[in-house]
Amino acid sequence: MKAQVDAGRCQGHGVCVVTAPDLFEFADDGKAVAVARELSPADLDGARAAEASCPELAIVLSGS
């Protein structure tokens, strides 16, 4: 499974960075980016929590 941040939607609120700091960080432009290309099974709960908490619905989880 992969996590991606839609840069067009992200407004830099940082909720994902606070919710899952091992999976998301701020880019130089102040918007969030996903750190890991592939999520491990241990990362899924944090990734799903970040996805659910994003006020702009900018986080997309895809894959199996």
N, C-alpha and C positions, 0 to 999 in steps of 0.2 A: 504494500500500500504506500502511496505517496501523499505528501501534504504540499499544497501550493497556495500561495497568496496571490490573489488577483490584484495587481498593482493599480488597476483602474478603479477598483472599489475601495481599496485600503485608504484610510484617512489618518493612519498613524496613531490611533487611540492607544495601542499597546496592550490591549487586554490579552491577546494571545501570548505576548512576550512575558507577561506576569503569570498567566495561567500555566504555560508550558515553556519555561525559559531554556530548556535543553533542546527544544524543537524550533523555536522562533527567535529572531533577533531583529534589531533595527538596521536597515540599510542606511547609507549615507544621506539619502533623500528623506529620512524620517519615517519611511513606510516599513512595514514588517516584511520579512522574508523567511521562508522555511530553511532551516539549517541542514537537515538531513534529506538526502534524495529518497532513500527508502526508509520507511518506518519499521522498527522491530515490533514484535508483539507486545513488548513491554511499553512501547511508546503510544500505543493505540488509545488508551484512556485519556492521556494528556492531550493528544491530537483531537480527539472527539470533544473534549471539554473546551479546548480553544476554538474549535469550529462553532460550537453551540453558543459561545459567549461573544463572538465577534459581532459588534453592533452594525457593521456594514455588510455582513455575510460574505466577506472577502476570502475566507479560507475554504479551500476545496480539497476534500479527501477523495482519492481515486485509486482504483486497482483492487486486487483481491486481498 
